[in-house]
């Protein structure tokens, strides 16, 4: 009797695996701070149009980033148990094909940005550069999580630009608008200092959760020479990760205290601190399972902060 073999996955199934469709935690980590910033910038509900742009754009750009990341890391991923069967690493999707999928997704996200304003379009170019640069930072920077923090926090200034950057752009003026006197000054001023401080705070959150992620693969990364915060920090990984959570919440609290209802924010902060305690219990023993679970549940902390912002602005 001949043993039956499982049918090869369809192209669609491989593409969905490539963009981590069954693991939404990645795009949720991008989404909640972006939506929080959108609500703060608009002083309440930002409107259905901007909400859809940022939700769909976040999903598309995170998916495109996965394509670039898997191409950049394909040789490293062969030696890591958790990533060895990714479609590009295993050869089921070619490099050019993966990059083509990523390009289509990034273009779709850019089309969404085109429905906003010129300032947001201008900032989106820098956001794209950051998304491409990060996968290669792991070869050069001892704390690549900081680079990821900038890339994963860039939805915050873009949200403020989308609200403050003026009316929707017009096709007839787009080609020459960037040459107009004061255009770039207007782009810069579309993002107030508050946005940059919120972005700085969010960067610490990214360092915290991506350090937990790096702790999962520390043994494999040491063998292949990958640079991560978990390796750089050594025995300080747990205290630094927890400290980063506290800095994140401290910065956001300082910025938002006068902008949202302080009673609502106080309750939100207590729940968020409960999350931090939960994370400590998961990562203190540095087990793969505990660290990976801590990373995967981080989107609930982001959701908690988002709910606090929304309710605090009612």
N, C-alpha and C positions, 0 to 999 in steps of 0.2 A: 504494500500500500504506500503510495507516494504522498509524502507530507505536503500539505497545502502551504503555499507561501502567501503572505499578505500582499495585496496589490500595491504598486508604487503610488505614492501620494500624487494627486493632481497638481498641475501648475499653480492653481489658485491656492491649494492647501499649502504649498511651499512658500508662496508669496505671503500668506497670512502668518506663517511661522517666521518668515524673515522679518516682518514688522512687529512681531510679538503681539499679535492680535488677541491671543488668549491670555495675555499678561498686561492688563490695563493699568497696573500700578505705575508704570513708567510715565504714561501721559497724564495720569492724575496728579503726580508730583509736579508736573509742569502747570497743570490747569489751575489748581486751587490758588496759588499765589498770584497768578495772572488775573483770575476773576476777582480776587480780593482787591487788587490794585485797581481794577476796572470800577468796582463799586466805590472805592475811596475817591478816585478821580472824578466820578460822576456825582458824588455825594448821594448815592442811592442807586436805584436800578438804572443801568446804563442804556437800556433800550434793547429790543429783541435783535436788531441788526448786529450791533457790536457783540452781544452775547454769542450769537451764532458764529460770527467771524472768529472769535477767540476760542470757542470750544472746538470747532472743526479745524481751525488752523493749528491748534495745539496737537490734535491727534495726527494730522498730516505731517507736521514737522517732526514730531517724535518718531513717526514711522520712517520718514526719510533719514533721520539721524541713525536709526538702527541699521539701515542699508549701508551707510558710509562706515559706521562703526564695525560692522561684520567684515567688510572688505579690508579695512585697515588692520583688523586684529586676526585675520584668518590664519596666519601662521602661528600666532600665540595660542589661539583658541584650541588648536589641535592637542595641546598639552594640558588643558584644563578640563577636568571631568565634567563640569557643569556646562561647558560650551562646545565640547568636541563634536556634537551632532547638529550644530547650527547649519542651515542650508548651504551657506557659502563655504564654511569650513569643511563640511563633508563632501563638497563637490557637486551637490545636487542642483545648485544654482551657480552659474558662472559669475565672474567678477563684473564683466561688462553688463550682464543682465541685471545684476543686483544694483549697479550704479544707475542703470536706465530706470529701474523701478523707483529708486530714490529721487531721481531727477523729475519724474512725472509727479510724484507726491509733493516735492518742493514747489514745482510750478503751480500745482493746484492750490497750495497754500498761498503763493504769491498772488494768484488771481483773487483770492479772498481779500488779501491786503489791499488790492487795487480798488476795492469798494469802500475804503475808508478815506484817508486824506493824504496829502503829500508828505507831511511830517512822518506819519506812520510808515509810509512806503520807504522813505529815506532810512529810518531806523531799522527796517526789516533787512536791509542789505547787510548791516553790521551783524544782526542776529544770525543770518545765514553763514557768514564767515566764521563766527564763533562755533556754530554747530559742526562745521567741517574741520575746524582746527582741533577741537577737543580730542578726538580719537588718537591723534598723533602726539598729544601732550604726554601721554603715558610713557613715551620713550625718552622724554627730555626733562620732565619736571618731577621733582620728588613728591610734590603734593598736587597731582593732576586733578584731585577733587576740587581744588580752588578754581581751576579753569572751568571745570564742569559747573561749578557754582555760578560763575558769570554767565555761561551759556544758558543754564536752566532758570536763571533769574531774569533773563532779558525780556520776558513777557511783561514785566512790571513797567519799565519805561515805555514800552510800546503801548501798554494800556493807557497810560497818561497821555501819550501823544495822540492816540485815537480819540480821546475825549477833548483834549485841549488844542489839537493841531489844526483847527479850522474846518471848513465845509468839505464835502466830498470833492475830489479832484475832477477836473474836466479834461477830456482827451485832447482838446485843442491847445491846452496850455501846458500839458505835462512835459513835452519835449524841451521846452525852453524855461520852465519854471525854476529849475535849479540854478540858472544863470542870472535870475532877477536879483537886484540889490536887496540884501537883507534876508534872502531865502534861508540860508544856512543858520543865520541867527534866529530866525523863526523856528526852525527845526529844533535847535538847542533849547529855546525857551518853552517849547511845547512840553518839556519834561522838567517839572519843578524839582527843587532840592529834596522834597519829601520822597519822591520816587526813588532817587538814588540811595537815600538812607534805607528805605524799605528793601531795595535790591541788595544792599550790603547785609542787612539782617538775614535775608533769605539765603544769601551765599553761605552763611554759617549753618543754616539748616541743611543745605545740600552737602556740605562737608561732613556733617554728622551722619546723615543717612547713607552717603556713599562710602564713608569709612566702614560702616557696618557691612555694606555690600562687599568691600574689599577684604574684610576680615574673613569672609566665607572662603575666598580663593587664596588666602595668604600663602599656604604651603606650595600651591602650584605656581603662584606668581614668583616666589623666591627662586624656584628651579629654573624658570625661563627668563629671569632678569627684568620682569615688569616692575615699573615704579608705581607704588600706591601709598596712600596715607597710612594704611594699616602697617605696611612695612617700615615706612619712615618713622612713625611714632613708636613702634615697638610696644613696650609694656605700658606706654601712656595712651594707647589707643582708646581704651574705655573711658578714662577720665576726660580726655580731650573731646571725645564724641559727646559726652554728657554736657561738658562745658559749652560746646557749640550749640546744643539745643537751648541752653539757658541764655546764651548771648542772643540768639535768634529771637526768642520770646521777649527778652529785655528790650532789644532795639525796636521791635514792632510795638511793644507796649508804650515805649517812650514817644514814638511817633504818633500813634493812634489815640493816645489818652485824651487829647483835646478834640479829636475828630469824630469819635464815636461815643455812645453812651457809656460812661465809666462803670456803671453797675453791670451792664451787659459784658463789658470787656473783662471786668474782674472775675465774673463767673466763667467766662471763656478761658481766662488765664489759669484758673484753678483746674479746669478739665485738662488743659494742655500740659500743665505740670504733672498731672496724673499719668499722662502719656509718657512723659520723660522718665518717671519712676518705673513704668512698665518696661520701657526700653532697657533701662539699667538691669532689671531682673533677667532680661533675655540675653544680654551680651556680656554680663559680668564673668561668665565662665568661658567665653570665647568659643563656644561650640559652633560648628557649621550650621546646625539646624536653628539654634537660637539666634545667631546673627542674621541668617537669611530671613527668618520670620520677622525680626525687628525691621529689616529693610522693607519687607513687603507690606507691613502695616503702617508705614509712615504716611501714606496718603490720608489716613484717618486723622492724623495731627493737622495736616494741611486743611482738611475738611472742617475740623473744629474751629480753626482760625477763621476760615471763610464764613462759617455760620455766625461767628461772633461779630465779624465786620458787617454782614448783612443785617443782623438783628440790631446791631448798635447804630445803624444808620436809618432805622425805621422811624 
